[in-house]
Amino acid sequence: MSADELLDGLTTPEEIAKIEKSPVALVRLANILLSSGRTARAVELARRAMFLAPDDGEIQSIGAAVLRESVPGWHFFIVRDQARNAAYDAALRRNVRPGTRVLDIGAGSGLLAMMAARAGAAEVTSCEVNNAVAAMASEIVEANGFADRVKIVAKHSRDLEMGRDLDQPADLLVSEIVSNNLLGEDVLGCMENAVGRLTQADACIVPSHGAVRIALAQYDRLPRKTLGSIDGFDLSPFNRLARPRELDVGDEALTLRSAPQDLFMFDFSSGGPFDNYRSSAQLVSSGGPINGIAQWIWLRMDAHGVHENRPAPGSRSCWSVLFHPLASPIDSAPGDRHVVHGCRDRTSVWLWAERQS
Ligand SMILES: C[S@@+](CC[C@H](N)C(=O)[O-])C[C@H]1O[C@@H](n2cnc3c(N)ncnc32)[C@H](O)[C@@H]1O
């Protein structure tokens, strides 16, 4: 019998019922399932074991390790981004009316769903694809006293069913499923699927738009992050394998050398389809050395508010700025023009620069 067949046999309801008599066996089985890639089942069994033995330190400790293995660490940073939170809270307060039915895509800790309820929403359905995160969001919503109006559904938004998960199409759709490059969490696919299918025709979509913003830039610490001569050997060709550098928005070594331009702009509220796969922007240098292109995100929350993680010394954001080093640094004069080209697929953005005479 293969290990997979053995595990399959062990996870039938009958076998689980037997193992439930020993929560420690259940949590250890969860750990084995996790290492064999069966995350959803592992999370389910770990939670069951933790529920059965709330005072057992061993079970709680192994169970928590199973749960957190599937939870990205950035959950702890995003909810501490006060500017991000304030932009969402203000947009929700502006657009939620008594009786508003809200759909929140990507519950995370449940923060935005609870903000919507606090703003007066009649009901909030908040979906979360990660089972461990969804379970925790339910617990948090309950503990904060919003369980009567906020329902966490442990599903991907594309699996939500009208009439089952939502009684009626939502009046307001809120989501925070944007990543450093805007697209990495498949915000485009989610909006194409959800807007119209799960929302009223005139629903308010928060954020309504998103853009990939770029500017010419100089990053003074680039040499430290770039390979050159190492032990007498030239390793510089290896730099072509480097990813764009993820920089803190407040990094003092980063200086923008042009006004920002939007390379890609998306109207999420349209529901797509989003098909501008290539784009170009002309950037005018303010003068000085330039060794890369800085890329960040801009969100229109609604008609009255915007939010972006534009780099500036001392500023903070849960999203990083992406820095794309140029093949050859430039010493530019004020007014020099540089064309930056971009292309994208559903979740990635690629950039390259061209100097104009
Ligand atoms: C960046 S976090 C935002 C969490 C929370 N809304 C907040 O703003 O603090 C995005 C969350 O959405 C979940 N997620 C992403 N796309 C989703 C989708 N289409 N349906 C359900 N959950 C999704 C991820 O697992 C993650 O927990």
The ligand as an SDF file (V2000), in Angstrom:
LIG
                    3D

 27 29  0  0  0  0  0  0  0  0999 V2000
   -4.5190   40.9850    1.3140 C   0  0  0  0  0  0  0  0  0  0  0  0
   -5.5680   40.0050    2.3070 S   0  0  0  0  0  0  0  0  0  0  0  0
   -6.7630   41.1730    2.8600 C   0  0  0  0  0  0  0  0  0  0  0  0
   -7.4570   40.7550    4.1380 C   0  0  0  0  0  0  0  0  0  0  0  0
   -8.4670   41.7500    4.6780 C   0  0  0  0  0  0  0  0  0  0  0  0
   -9.5520   41.9770    3.7380 N   0  0  0  0  0  0  0  0  0  0  0  0
   -7.8090   43.0680    4.9960 C   0  0  0  0  0  0  0  0  0  0  0  0
   -7.9020   43.9850    4.1710 O   0  0  0  0  0  0  0  0  0  0  0  0
   -7.1500   43.1940    6.0300 O   0  0  0  0  0  0  0  0  0  0  0  0
   -6.4150   39.0950    1.0750 C   0  0  0  0  0  0  0  0  0  0  0  0
   -7.1130   37.8500    1.5950 C   0  0  0  0  0  0  0  0  0  0  0  0
   -8.0050   37.4430    0.5890 O   0  0  0  0  0  0  0  0  0  0  0  0
   -7.9220   36.0530    0.3580 C   0  0  0  0  0  0  0  0  0  0  0  0
   -8.3410   35.9190   -1.0410 N   0  0  0  0  0  0  0  0  0  0  0  0
   -7.6640   36.3820   -2.1330 C   0  0  0  0  0  0  0  0  0  0  0  0
   -8.4110   36.2290   -3.2370 N   0  0  0  0  0  0  0  0  0  0  0  0
   -9.5990   35.6710   -2.8230 C   0  0  0  0  0  0  0  0  0  0  0  0
  -10.7950   35.2990   -3.4930 C   0  0  0  0  0  0  0  0  0  0  0  0
  -10.9410   35.5130   -4.8000 N   0  0  0  0  0  0  0  0  0  0  0  0
  -11.7810   34.7430   -2.7860 N   0  0  0  0  0  0  0  0  0  0  0  0
  -11.6530   34.5470   -1.4420 C   0  0  0  0  0  0  0  0  0  0  0  0
  -10.5510   34.8850   -0.7530 N   0  0  0  0  0  0  0  0  0  0  0  0
   -9.5380   35.4640   -1.4290 C   0  0  0  0  0  0  0  0  0  0  0  0
   -6.5050   35.6860    0.7360 C   0  0  0  0  0  0  0  0  0  0  0  0
   -6.4160   34.3460    1.1500 O   0  0  0  0  0  0  0  0  0  0  0  0
   -6.2190   36.6560    1.8660 C   0  0  0  0  0  0  0  0  0  0  0  0
   -6.5580   36.1030    3.1060 O   0  0  0  0  0  0  0  0  0  0  0  0
  1  2  1  0
  2  3  1  0
  2 10  1  0
  3  4  1  0
  4  5  1  0
  5  6  1  0
  5  7  1  0
  7  8  2  0
  7  9  1  0
 10 11  1  0
 11 12  1  0
 11 26  1  0
 12 13  1  0
 13 14  1  0
 13 24  1  0
 14 15  1  0
 14 23  1  0
 15 16  2  0
 16 17  1  0
 17 18  1  0
 17 23  2  0
 18 19  1  0
 18 20  2  0
 20 21  1  0
 21 22  2  0
 22 23  1  0
 24 25  1  0
 24 26  1  0
 26 27  1  0
M  CHG  2   2   1   9  -1
M  END
$$$$
